[in-house]
């Protein structure tokens, strides 16, 4: 998660906003996946985690469904529209980035008649995710059973290994197998 945090921040700092959002929404997916009992599918887990850990602060004026629709749109098509927003089940998400002011984006959206759009400042969205993850992690650390489940789930994550680490592992395995034919 530290690598993900760093990648989100690097993308944002370099004004690579779509990759930043893809990483951010993936991070929410990952956080929500740590406890499979939060919902039946990806969407249910995502929305429950967002409701529980991101929206309680009141900093975002959207719903968990709006954020899930935005996640689907950005991750799958790099656009603001998802099947949920096209079907009227969620609002389209607009983003302010960098020094852009959310109030001005809201005013421009209103003037353009974008009644099915909700706007957020990406920096606020990122910070709310970080705060939510900290709250989540603190909560889980206080519950031994949940913490063990999360450790088990996180232990399944793919990791990067250097070629030397893999070569060392293969050499150890070769030696062990030659000793035990």
N, C-alpha and C positions, 0 to 999 in steps of 0.2 A: 504493500500500500504506500510505502514511502516513495518507491519508484514512480508509482502512479501520480502521487501528489506532485513530485518534481516535474513529471512530464506535463501535467496540467498547467503548472506555473510557467514552465518554459514556453509552452504553446501560447499562453495568454500574453506573456511578456513580448513575444515575437509577433504578436498580432496574427497568429494562425488560429483564428477563432473557431472555425469548423472543427479542425482536429481537437482543439481544446474542449469543445462541447461533446464530441464523440468520446473522448477520454473521461470527461465528467460523468456523462450518462452511463458509461461502462462501469465507472467506479460505484455509482449508485446500485447498478445491477449486482456487482460483486458483493457490496455490503449487504444487500438484501438476500443474496444467495447463501450467506453464512449460516442462516438458520432456516432450513427448509420448511419448518412448521409455520413460517410467517404467511404462507399461502400455497395454493395448489399449483400455480404456474408462475412463469416469469412476471407477467403483468400484475398478478395478485400480490406476489412478494414485493415487487417494486413499489406498488401503491401503498401497501401497508407500512413498509419501511419509511417511505417519504412522509406519510401521515404521522407516524410515530416519532420520527427523528428530525424532520426538516421543517414541517409546516407549523409546528407548535410555537415557534418563535414569532410568527406573525410578520416576518420580514418579506415574505413572498405573497403576492396577491393572486395566487393561482391554486388549483386543486392538484391532488396527486394524479388524477386522470389527465389533467392538462400536461403535467410533466411527463407522464408515461407516453402520451401522444407525441410530445415534443421529442422525447427520446427515440421513439420509433421513426419519426420523420428524419431527424438528424442522422441517426446511425444507419438507417437503411437507404436514404435517398439524398442526404445533404440538403434537404428542402424543409420548409416549415410545415408542410402538410403531410398528415398521416391518414390512414383509413378512419381513425377515430374522429379527427377534425373534419374530414370530408363528410362523414356521416352525422355531423352535428353533436357528437357525444363528448367532444372536447374542444377547447378553444385553440386557435393557432397561437404559437408562442413567438413573440418578437423579442429581440435582444438588443440591449445597449451594451457597448463595449468601451473599454478605455475611459477617456474623458467625456464620452457622450453622457448626456443627462437623461435619466429615465423620464422625468416630467416632460421634456421636449418630445421624446418618442411617443409618450402617451397622447400628447396634444396633437401631434402629426397623425397618429392612428385615428383619433377621434375625427379630425378634419377630413380624413380620407374615407370615413364611414366604415372603419374596420371594427364593427361591433363584436365580431367573433374572434377578436385577438386580445391576448393578455401579454403584457410586456414585463420583462424582468431585466435587471442589469446583471450581466454575466458574472461580474465580480461578486455581487451579493449572492447569486446562486451557488457559486463555488464556495464562498465562505460559509453559507448555510449548510452545505454538504459536509465540509470539514467539521463544523460545530456539531452537526448531527452524528457524525462518525465518532467524535470524541465522547459525546454523551452515550452513544450506543456502547462503545468499548468500556467505559467506566461502569455502566450498568451491568454488562456481561461479566466483567472481572469480579463483581460481587456475588456472582452466582456460579458456584463450582461446576454444576452439571452443564449449564449453558456454555461456560468457558471451555470445558472439555469437548463439547460438541463442535464449537467453533474452531478449536485447534485441529480437530479431526478433519473438518471440512476444508479449512485453509491448507492443511497438509496435502490436499489433492491438487493444489494450484500447480500449474506448469511453472518451471523455473529455468533460468538460463544457467548452463554450466560451461565452463571453459573446456576447450579440447584437451587440455592437460588433465583436468579432473576426470574426464571420461576415460582417457588413456590409463590413468592411475587405477581407476575402478576396474577396467578390463584386465589390466595386469594382475591385480589382486585376485580377480575371479579365475584367471588362467592358472595362477599358482595354486589356488585352492583346489581346482579341479584336477590338476596334475598330481596332487598329494592324495586325493581320494578318487581313484579311478572307478 
